[in-house]
Amino acid sequence: MRTANGPLIALSDLPVELPWTSDAIHIGTILDYAVQVKYITVEAVISLQCSCDEGVPSGASYPSQNYKIENWTEITNSTTNLTEDGDITFDVDNASYKWVRVVISGTGFVTSARFNSKG
């Protein structure tokens, strides 16, 4: 089984002011994944969105990978209200879509965001 773990935001860019949307993450043959986000917030809403659009998974950079990913759908039961400093982890099993991203609207800051996968 292959595993991967990495930041969704470069350390040099932290903290990131809200609103914030992560780059598209290619799921490919990944079965299970987790997203962990730490934040300092006054009032915000976080959710995961997925897409089955083709995109360019082998693109060397985010702009080329994101090419033609136009249809994003909120993942059921992923929307959560954030009302104080804290962190949240989404643990997803049996992902069948091709792309995922994190979307946070509201006010505050993201202090860390990581993606971990198995599959």
C-alpha positions in Angstrom: 0.0 0.0 0.0 1.3 3.4 -0.9 1.1 6.4 1.5 1.7 10.1 1.0 1.7 13.1 3.4 2.3 16.7 2.6 1.4 20.3 3.2 -1.5 22.0 1.4 0.1 25.4 2.1 3.8 26.2 1.9 5.3 27.0 5.3 6.6 30.3 3.9 3.0 31.3 3.1 1.5 30.7 6.6 -0.7 32.0 8.1 -3.2 32.4 5.2 -6.0 34.8 5.7 -9.5 33.6 5.0 -11.3 33.0 2.6 -9.1 30.3 1.3 -9.4 27.5 -1.3 -6.7 24.8 -1.6 -5.2 23.7 -4.8 -7.0 20.7 -6.4 -5.6 17.4 -5.1 -5.5 14.5 -7.5 -7.1 11.4 -5.9 -6.3 9.0 -8.7 -6.1 5.5 -7.2 -6.1 6.7 -3.6 -8.8 4.9 -1.6 -8.6 6.7 1.8 -7.4 10.1 2.7 -7.4 12.6 5.5 -7.2 16.4 5.6 -6.2 18.2 8.7 -6.6 22.0 9.1 -5.6 24.2 12.0 -7.0 27.7 12.2 -7.4 30.9 14.2 -10.9 32.1 13.4 -13.7 34.4 14.4 -16.4 32.9 12.2 -15.9 30.6 9.2 -17.3 27.6 7.3 -15.1 24.8 6.1 -16.0 22.1 3.6 -14.6 19.6 1.1 -15.4 19.7 -2.5 -14.9 17.0 -5.1 -14.8 16.8 -8.9 -14.9 14.0 -11.4 -13.6 16.2 -14.3 -10.6 14.9 -16.2 -8.1 17.6 -15.4 -4.4 16.9 -16.0 -3.1 14.7 -13.2 0.4 14.5 -14.7 0.7 18.3 -15.0 4.0 19.5 -13.5 2.3 22.3 -11.6 -1.1 23.2 -10.1 -2.2 25.5 -12.9 -1.7 22.8 -15.5 -3.3 20.1 -13.3 -6.3 22.3 -12.7 -6.9 22.8 -16.4 -10.5 22.1 -17.2 -11.6 21.2 -13.7 -14.8 23.2 -13.8 -17.4 21.2 -11.8 -17.0 21.2 -8.1 -19.6 19.6 -5.7 -19.7 19.8 -2.0 -19.0 16.5 -0.3 -22.0 15.4 1.7 -21.8 16.1 5.5 -18.4 17.9 5.1 -19.6 21.4 5.9 -18.6 22.5 9.4 -19.0 25.9 11.2 -15.7 27.2 12.8 -16.3 29.6 15.7 -13.1 29.6 17.7 -9.4 28.7 17.5 -8.9 25.0 16.8 -8.4 22.2 14.2 -10.4 19.8 12.2 -9.7 16.5 10.5 -11.7 15.0 7.6 -11.1 11.2 7.4 -12.5 9.9 4.1 -12.8 6.2 3.1 -13.4 4.8 -0.4 -13.1 8.0 -2.4 -14.4 7.4 -5.9 -14.0 10.9 -7.4 -10.9 12.2 -9.2 -10.1 15.5 -7.4 -10.7 17.1 -3.9 -10.1 20.5 -2.4 -10.7 22.4 0.8 -12.8 25.5 0.9 -13.0 27.9 3.9 -15.1 31.0 3.8 -15.4 33.6 6.5 -12.9 35.5 8.6 -9.7 34.3 10.4 -6.5 32.5 9.4 -5.3 29.0 8.5 -2.1 28.1 10.4 -1.6 24.6 9.0 -3.2 22.4 6.3 -2.0 18.8 5.5 -3.1 15.9 3.3 -2.4 12.3 4.1 -3.4 9.4 1.8 -3.4 5.6 1.5 -4.1 3.4 -1.4 
